[in-house]
Amino acid sequence: MKNVCKVFILVLFSFSANVKSATPPAAPQFYRDLTLNIRKSAEFKVPMIGTDQSYSYELEFADPVYKEPMIGDMALGNNPAIFYRQFWDRVLLKDGSHVSINGEDIPLTCIFISGQDNRNSGNIDPRFPQFIMKVYLVANDFSCVGPINPGFPENGGKEEAWDTYLYFEVRDPTIMLPVESKIRYRWNEFHSVLVK
């Protein structure tokens, strides 16, 4: 009986330690603040043989499309304190926001965020990012309804609505450094690297 009590106390102690070590779930405003902290300007280059192509963007936030970011939790096992949190946000951009590609200015109309908050996943490996934010800076979508064409396939268009956008990931929200960047320019995609 003493061994059973010891095991019960050990299990209870480890469960309470896991619950205390978990980060309290963030409120929707926390994720909206992450969206609004995306870099307002940056310059990238597309490495190519012979010559590098470059592009840059400048943006200014306008009104959010969603009243607050959408959030969904995915539990891992039976412990409710261990989960991944997905979040999505859309914010319109003010007139004058643009991407400059080889001297051509193309209006940026909205920003779309698809993110994952891993702080409560139980993974403590320092190489595993606490956040992953997939950032899309979208050109020429004034309603910000993409990336899927809402009329597809009945309208006869393409499945995706965005023919031009900038994409990058943010894995450290303290510095908002864009990584894994690419550009889609009139349906053509190119990997790129941050210059500044």
Salt bridges, closest charged atoms under 4 A:
GLU43 OE1 - LYS196 NZ 3.92
ASP52 OD2 - LYS45 NZ 3.61
GLU60 OE2 - LYS94 NZ 3.44
ASP73 OD1 - ARG85 NE 2.62
ASP89 OD2 - ARG32 NE 2.78
GLU104 OE2 - ARG186 NH2 2.84
ASP117 OD2 - ARG119 NH2 2.82
ASP125 OD2 - ARG127 NH2 2.71
GLU160 OE1 - ARG184 NH1 2.96
GLU169 OE1 - ARG171 NH2 2.71
GLU189 OE1 - LYS182 NZ 3.20
GLU189 OE2 - ARG184 NH2 2.71
